Amino acid sequence: MFKSLIYSFVNTINIGIDGCKSGWCCALYNKGEININVFSSIEELTSGINSKFKIWIDIPIGLGSKKNPRTIDQLLRSKLSSFKHSVFNCPTRKAVYANSYSEAKELNIVETSKSLSIQSWNITPKIKDLDTYLINNKHHIEFFEESHPELCFLQLNNGLDLQFSKHKKSGIEERLKILKIHEPYYFRNI
């Protein structure tokens, strides 16, 4: 399986995506080249999608409900012993489509017995953008993989825990050193 993942990574155009104030920030990796772009919507970003794309996105895919709980967040926390606090509970679909934070918290409690953090609520527009896109473009679901930056860095660091928070200068330097190992040309000045 691991060999097929490597083959898939090498033979596809890989795009890492995260939400940003202007829309979606995308790092496109293709045959050793990295390009960074910002798109206003998922629709704009995926306008040229084909079978050679794999999109790694730091936004929840597959929103939970009372009947269908989302368990991936807890599994991710167990893998990220040092930075498990960086994984917050994903809102349920009903909470994502709520009209206010207080309504979303109430809906989330009914569905999961857990409230909703303000961090989760603040990214609901991005979650909703992706969720709506995937509901309306089911044929593109196969191109998307949910990803988490801290898990990616853990894997790039041979499974060894990172030592510093990404919010500190030492944490940024630690992550840049890891990237330099894997892409020395692009990170040569670090």
C-alpha positions in Angstrom: 0.0 0.0 0.0 2.8 2.4 0.9 4.5 1.9 -2.5 1.2 2.6 -4.3 0.9 5.9 -2.2 4.4 6.9 -3.3 3.6 6.0 -6.9 0.3 8.0 -6.7 2.2 11.0 -5.2 4.9 11.0 -7.8 2.6 10.5 -10.8 0.0 13.1 -9.8 -0.3 16.8 -9.4 -0.6 17.2 -5.6 -2.3 20.3 -4.2 -2.2 21.3 -0.6 -5.1 23.6 0.4 -6.1 25.6 3.4 -8.5 28.4 3.9 -7.3 31.9 4.1 -8.9 35.4 4.2 -8.9 35.7 0.5 -10.3 32.3 -0.2 -8.2 29.2 -0.6 -4.4 29.1 -0.5 -3.0 26.3 -2.6 0.5 24.9 -2.9 0.7 22.9 -6.1 3.5 20.3 -6.4 4.1 18.9 -9.8 7.3 17.0 -10.9 9.5 18.8 -8.4 8.1 22.3 -8.9 6.1 24.1 -6.3 3.6 26.9 -7.1 1.6 28.9 -4.6 -1.8 30.4 -5.7 -4.9 31.8 -4.0 -8.4 31.0 -5.4 -11.6 32.7 -4.3 -13.6 29.5 -4.2 -13.4 25.7 -4.5 -15.1 25.9 -7.8 -12.4 28.2 -9.2 -9.7 26.1 -7.8 -11.1 22.8 -9.3 -12.0 24.3 -12.7 -9.2 22.3 -14.4 -9.4 19.1 -12.3 -8.7 15.8 -13.9 -7.6 12.3 -12.9 -4.0 13.5 -12.4 -4.9 15.7 -9.4 -4.8 14.8 -5.7 -6.0 17.5 -3.3 -4.9 17.4 0.3 -7.1 19.8 2.3 -6.9 21.0 5.8 -10.7 21.2 6.2 -13.0 18.4 7.4 -14.5 16.2 4.8 -17.5 14.1 5.9 -19.4 15.9 8.5 -20.8 13.9 11.4 -24.3 13.6 12.9 -26.0 11.8 15.8 -26.5 8.7 13.6 -23.1 8.9 11.9 -20.5 10.3 14.3 -17.2 11.5 13.0 -14.3 9.6 14.7 -11.3 10.7 12.7 -10.6 13.7 14.9 -10.0 11.5 18.0 -7.8 9.2 15.9 -5.7 12.1 14.7 -5.3 13.4 18.3 -3.9 10.0 19.3 -1.3 10.3 16.6 -0.3 13.8 17.5 0.7 13.4 21.1 2.7 16.6 21.3 0.2 18.8 19.4 -3.2 17.0 19.8 -4.6 20.4 21.0 -4.3 21.6 17.3 -7.2 19.2 16.4 -10.5 20.6 17.4 -13.8 18.9 17.2 -15.4 19.3 13.8 -18.9 20.7 13.8 -21.8 18.5 12.7 -23.4 19.3 9.4 -26.4 20.9 11.1 -24.0 23.1 13.1 -22.1 24.1 9.9 -25.3 25.3 8.3 -26.6 27.2 11.4 -27.3 30.9 11.2 -25.4 31.9 14.4 -22.7 30.7 16.7 -25.2 30.1 19.6 -27.5 28.1 17.3 -24.5 26.1 16.0 -23.4 25.3 19.6 -27.0 24.1 20.5 -27.3 22.0 17.4 -23.8 20.5 18.0 -24.7 19.6 21.6 -27.9 17.9 20.5 -26.0 15.9 17.9 -22.8 15.0 19.8 -23.3 16.0 23.4 -20.4 18.4 22.9 -20.4 22.2 22.4 -18.6 23.9 19.6 -15.5 26.0 20.0 -15.2 29.4 18.5 -12.3 28.2 16.4 -14.6 25.6 14.8 -17.3 28.1 14.2 -14.9 30.6 12.6 -14.0 28.1 9.9 -17.6 27.0 9.2 -17.7 29.2 6.0 -14.8 27.2 4.6 -16.3 23.8 5.8 -19.6 24.8 4.2 -17.9 25.9 0.9 -16.2 22.5 0.6 -19.2 20.5 1.8 -21.5 22.2 -0.6 -19.0 21.7 -3.5 -18.6 18.0 -2.8 -22.4 17.5 -2.4 -22.9 19.1 -5.9 -19.8 17.5 -7.5 -19.8 14.0 -6.2 -17.6 12.9 -9.1 -14.8 15.0 -7.6 -14.8 13.5 -4.1 -12.1 11.0 -5.2 -9.7 13.8 -5.8 -9.9 15.2 -2.2 -8.2 13.8 0.9 -8.6 15.4 4.3 -5.2 16.3 5.7 -3.7 17.9 8.8 -0.4 19.9 8.6 0.9 18.6 12.0 0.3 15.0 10.9 2.1 15.7 7.6 5.1 17.1 9.5 5.1 14.2 11.8 5.3 11.8 8.9 7.9 14.0 7.1 9.9 13.8 10.4 10.1 10.0 10.3 7.3 9.7 12.9 9.2 11.7 15.5 7.3 14.3 17.4 8.0 17.9 16.6 9.4 19.9 19.6 8.0 23.4 19.1 4.7 25.0 18.4 4.1 26.4 14.9 3.2 29.7 16.5 6.8 30.2 17.7 9.8 31.2 15.7 11.5 27.9 16.8 8.5 26.0 15.5 8.6 27.7 12.1 12.3 27.0 11.8 11.8 23.4 12.8 9.2 22.9 10.1 11.2 24.7 7.5 14.2 22.4 8.2 12.0 19.4 7.7 10.8 20.8 4.4 14.4 21.5 3.4 15.3 17.8 3.8 12.6 16.8 1.4 12.8 19.7 -1.1 16.4 21.1 -0.8 16.2 23.2 -3.9 13.1 25.3 -2.8 14.3 25.7 0.8 18.0 26.1 0.1 18.3 29.5 1.8 17.0 28.3 5.1 
